[in-house]
Amino acid sequence: MKEYLSLLADYNAHVNREVYGIVAKLPEADRMKDVGSFHKSLFGVLSHIYGSDLSWLRRFNEYVGPFKALAIPELEGPLPKPGVPVFADFESLRAKRPVVDASIKQFVAEISEPSLAKVFSYTNPMGQSFTIAFGQGLLHFFNHQTHHRGAASEILDEMKVANDYSGIVNMLNAPARA
C-alpha cells in the first residue's frame, strides 16, 4: 500500500505541474470565468482541490500524526471554508501548489505501513461524521484530487484547450526531471 501511495503522491505532483502549466498560459479572464460548473471556474476548481488538500492534511496530522512533513506554514491558522477561494488570484495559488505537493510526497514517505490501519473519526465542514482507516482516508484524498482535476479537464475541453495531462502512464513514461 505504501508503494502505491508513493506513486499517487508522485502522480499528484506531476499532474499538478502539468495542469497548472496549461492554465497559466490562459488569460486571467478565462481562468476566472464562471462556466457553470459546481466550482464555477478553472480557478475555483483548482482552489477547491488546494483547500481540500489542506483540510485533509491537517486532519491526518491531528488524528494520526504528527508528521514532520506537515509542519508547514500552509497548515497553520484557519482552514479555508468550503466554496471560498484560498487566494484571490491564480498566481498566488500556483506559487503554493508545489510547496504543498512536496510536503505530500514527504508525508507519504514518512508514513509507516502499520499506521495505515489506524482508525479515526472526524466531522467534515458540512457536519457529517465519519470513521475511517487512515489508509482509506489517503485513498480518498488522492481520488478527490483526481476527480476534480477531471472537472478542470472538462472545462479546458469546453474552451478547446489541449490538456492531456491526466494519464498516469504519461508520468511513468515522462523523461526524468532534475
WOCORVEN-V52399 format. One record per residue. RES is the residue in one letter. SS is DSSP state (A for helix, B for strand, O for the rest). PHI is phi in whole degrees, -180 to 180 (NA if undefined). D_FIRST is the distance of its C-alpha to the first C-alpha in Angstrom with 2 decimals. Layout:
BEGIN
res: (RES RES)
ss: (SS SS)
phi: (PHI PHI)
d_first: (D_FIRST D_FIRST)
END
This chain:
BEGIN
res: (M K E Y L S L L A D Y N A H V N R E V Y G I V A K L P E A D R M K D V G S F H K S L F G V L S H I Y G S D L S W L R R F N E Y V G P F K A L A I P E L E G P L P K P G V P V F A D F E S L R A K R P V V D A S I K Q F V A E I S E P S L A K V F S Y T N P M G Q S F T I A F G Q G L L H F F N H Q T H H R G A A S E I L D E M K V A N D Y S G I V N M L N A P A R A)
ss: (O A A A A A A A A A A A A A A A A A A A A A A A O O O A A A A A O O O O B O O B O A A A A A A A A A A A A A A A A A A A A A A O O O O A A A O O A A A O O O O O O O O O O O O O O A A A A A A A A A A A A A A A A A A A A A O O A A A A A O B B B B B O O O O O B B B B B A A A A A A A A A A A A A A A A A A A A A A A A A O O O O O O O O O A A A A A A O O O O O)
phi: (NA -63 -64 -64 -64 -64 -62 -65 -65 -64 -60 -56 -64 -61 -68 -62 -58 -65 -67 -66 -64 -67 -66 -63 -80 -83 -62 -54 -60 -71 -65 -97 -63 -73 -105 85 -80 -55 -98 73 -136 -56 -58 -62 -65 -65 -66 -62 -59 -61 -63 -66 -58 -61 -62 -66 -64 -64 -60 -61 -65 -73 -95 -119 -78 -81 -118 -58 -65 -100 -88 -123 -57 -62 -99 -94 79 -67 -79 -64 -83 -54 84 -108 -58 -71 -126 -82 -143 -63 -62 -66 -63 -61 -68 -88 -56 -65 -64 -69 -62 -64 -65 -61 -63 -68 -60 -63 -64 -80 -67 -97 -55 -63 -67 -63 -88 -62 -98 -142 -117 -153 -120 -81 -61 -90 86 -85 -102 -137 -127 -142 -80 -52 -60 -66 -62 -66 -63 -62 -52 -72 -65 -59 -60 -62 -56 -76 -66 -63 -63 -62 -62 -63 -63 -64 -58 -62 -83 65 -105 -58 -155 -79 -111 -90 -71 -65 -63 -58 -66 -65 -103 -74 -61 -62 -98 -75)
d_first: (0.00 3.79 5.43 5.06 6.19 8.61 9.87 10.53 12.31 14.30 15.13 16.27 18.55 19.84 20.73 22.30 24.47 25.51 26.39 28.08 30.04 31.28 32.19 33.92 36.39 37.58 40.53 39.73 41.55 39.12 36.07 37.71 39.42 38.84 37.80 37.50 33.72 32.16 31.62 34.95 34.30 31.90 32.22 31.54 28.29 27.02 28.31 26.55 23.12 23.93 25.31 22.43 20.01 22.30 22.43 18.71 18.32 21.30 20.02 16.75 19.04 21.55 19.66 16.72 18.05 20.15 18.29 20.57 19.21 20.28 23.82 25.22 28.46 26.90 25.39 28.77 31.50 31.50 28.68 29.70 31.15 29.75 31.87 33.40 32.58 31.34 33.73 37.07 36.43 33.90 34.49 33.57 30.30 29.67 30.34 27.73 24.84 23.93 24.21 21.64 19.31 19.64 18.91 15.71 14.53 15.82 14.37 10.72 11.78 13.36 10.63 10.15 7.35 10.25 11.15 8.44 10.77 13.83 16.01 18.40 21.22 22.66 25.40 25.18 28.24 29.73 29.91 27.34 25.41 21.85 19.77 15.99 12.89 11.59 8.12 10.53 12.69 10.39 9.88 13.65 14.34 13.21 14.70 17.83 18.38 18.18 20.51 23.06 23.05 24.01 26.90 27.88 27.88 30.16 32.51 32.68 33.40 36.22 37.56 37.51 35.29 33.16 29.49 27.22 24.44 21.51 20.28 17.04 19.03 21.64 19.40 18.15 21.85 23.36 25.27 23.74 24.98 26.76)
END
